[in-house]
Amino acid sequence: MDGVDKKAAAPAAIGLPRRTREILESKLREQATLQALLQQQGQAINELIEAAREMLDVPAGWELANTGVGFVAPAGNEPVPE
């Protein structure tokens, strides 16, 4: 019977200590800010890549391999050496 009473008396929630909650909330705000900045940077990078595609008249389907190589043809569509 004691087991039943203890189960019924269990708290619905266990609150965080004030300082822990403050630190956690601060870190969550920081994370949201960083994620927003990262999203903005990603969008800016995509816009710059798209502008480069237009300026260089890059064929559809080509991908930016890396900044040293530039845009490359899709696999299987490489130009044949002459």
CNS distance restraints for C-alpha pairs under 8 A (distance, minus, plus):
assign (resid   1 and name CA) (resid   5 and name CA) 6.52 0.50 0.50
assign (resid   2 and name CA) (resid   6 and name CA) 6.21 0.50 0.50
assign (resid   3 and name CA) (resid   7 and name CA) 6.23 0.50 0.50
assign (resid   4 and name CA) (resid   8 and name CA) 6.31 0.50 0.50
assign (resid   5 and name CA) (resid   9 and name CA) 6.27 0.50 0.50
assign (resid   6 and name CA) (resid  10 and name CA) 6.41 0.50 0.50
assign (resid  16 and name CA) (resid  20 and name CA) 6.34 0.50 0.50
assign (resid  16 and name CA) (resid  21 and name CA) 5.81 0.50 0.50
assign (resid  17 and name CA) (resid  21 and name CA) 6.15 0.50 0.50
assign (resid  18 and name CA) (resid  22 and name CA) 6.20 0.50 0.50
assign (resid  19 and name CA) (resid  23 and name CA) 6.22 0.50 0.50
assign (resid  20 and name CA) (resid  24 and name CA) 6.06 0.50 0.50
assign (resid  21 and name CA) (resid  25 and name CA) 5.98 0.50 0.50
assign (resid  22 and name CA) (resid  26 and name CA) 6.11 0.50 0.50
assign (resid  23 and name CA) (resid  27 and name CA) 6.20 0.50 0.50
assign (resid  24 and name CA) (resid  28 and name CA) 6.14 0.50 0.50
assign (resid  25 and name CA) (resid  29 and name CA) 6.23 0.50 0.50
assign (resid  26 and name CA) (resid  30 and name CA) 6.24 0.50 0.50
assign (resid  27 and name CA) (resid  31 and name CA) 6.06 0.50 0.50
assign (resid  28 and name CA) (resid  32 and name CA) 6.21 0.50 0.50
assign (resid  29 and name CA) (resid  33 and name CA) 6.24 0.50 0.50
assign (resid  30 and name CA) (resid  34 and name CA) 6.14 0.50 0.50
assign (resid  31 and name CA) (resid  35 and name CA) 6.04 0.50 0.50
assign (resid  32 and name CA) (resid  36 and name CA) 6.20 0.50 0.50
assign (resid  33 and name CA) (resid  37 and name CA) 6.27 0.50 0.50
assign (resid  34 and name CA) (resid  38 and name CA) 6.03 0.50 0.50
assign (resid  35 and name CA) (resid  39 and name CA) 6.09 0.50 0.50
assign (resid  36 and name CA) (resid  40 and name CA) 6.25 0.50 0.50
assign (resid  37 and name CA) (resid  41 and name CA) 6.18 0.50 0.50
assign (resid  38 and name CA) (resid  42 and name CA) 6.12 0.50 0.50
assign (resid  39 and name CA) (resid  43 and name CA) 6.23 0.50 0.50
assign (resid  40 and name CA) (resid  44 and name CA) 6.18 0.50 0.50
assign (resid  41 and name CA) (resid  45 and name CA) 6.11 0.50 0.50
assign (resid  42 and name CA) (resid  46 and name CA) 6.18 0.50 0.50
assign (resid  43 and name CA) (resid  47 and name CA) 6.17 0.50 0.50
assign (resid  44 and name CA) (resid  48 and name CA) 6.21 0.50 0.50
assign (resid  45 and name CA) (resid  49 and name CA) 6.19 0.50 0.50
assign (resid  46 and name CA) (resid  50 and name CA) 6.12 0.50 0.50
assign (resid  47 and name CA) (resid  51 and name CA) 6.16 0.50 0.50
assign (resid  48 and name CA) (resid  52 and name CA) 6.21 0.50 0.50
assign (resid  49 and name CA) (resid  53 and name CA) 6.19 0.50 0.50
assign (resid  50 and name CA) (resid  54 and name CA) 6.35 0.50 0.50
assign (resid  51 and name CA) (resid  55 and name CA) 6.17 0.50 0.50
assign (resid  52 and name CA) (resid  56 and name CA) 5.96 0.50 0.50
assign (resid  53 and name CA) (resid  57 and name CA) 5.68 0.50 0.50
assign (resid  53 and name CA) (resid  58 and name CA) 4.98 0.50 0.50
assign (resid  54 and name CA) (resid  58 and name CA) 6.67 0.50 0.50
assign (resid  58 and name CA) (resid  62 and name CA) 6.89 0.50 0.50
assign (resid  58 and name CA) (resid  71 and name CA) 7.44 0.50 0.50
assign (resid  61 and name CA) (resid  73 and name CA) 7.11 0.50 0.50
assign (resid  61 and name CA) (resid  74 and name CA) 6.32 0.50 0.50
assign (resid  62 and name CA) (resid  71 and name CA) 6.00 0.50 0.50
assign (resid  62 and name CA) (resid  72 and name CA) 5.35 0.50 0.50
assign (resid  62 and name CA) (resid  73 and name CA) 4.66 0.50 0.50
assign (resid  62 and name CA) (resid  74 and name CA) 5.59 0.50 0.50
assign (resid  63 and name CA) (resid  71 and name CA) 5.18 0.50 0.50
assign (resid  63 and name CA) (resid  72 and name CA) 5.46 0.50 0.50
assign (resid  63 and name CA) (resid  73 and name CA) 6.74 0.50 0.50
assign (resid  63 and name CA) (resid  74 and name CA) 7.06 0.50 0.50
assign (resid  64 and name CA) (resid  69 and name CA) 7.89 0.50 0.50
assign (resid  64 and name CA) (resid  70 and name CA) 5.42 0.50 0.50
assign (resid  64 and name CA) (resid  71 and name CA) 4.21 0.50 0.50
assign (resid  64 and name CA) (resid  72 and name CA) 6.26 0.50 0.50
assign (resid  65 and name CA) (resid  69 and name CA) 6.25 0.50 0.50
assign (resid  65 and name CA) (resid  70 and name CA) 5.85 0.50 0.50
assign (resid  65 and name CA) (resid  71 and name CA) 5.86 0.50 0.50
assign (resid  65 and name CA) (resid  72 and name CA) 6.21 0.50 0.50
assign (resid  66 and name CA) (resid  70 and name CA) 5.68 0.50 0.50
assign (resid  66 and name CA) (resid  71 and name CA) 7.68 0.50 0.50
assign (resid  73 and name CA) (resid  77 and name CA) 5.78 0.50 0.50
assign (resid  73 and name CA) (resid  78 and name CA) 5.75 0.50 0.50
assign (resid  74 and name CA) (resid  78 and name CA) 7.19 0.50 0.50
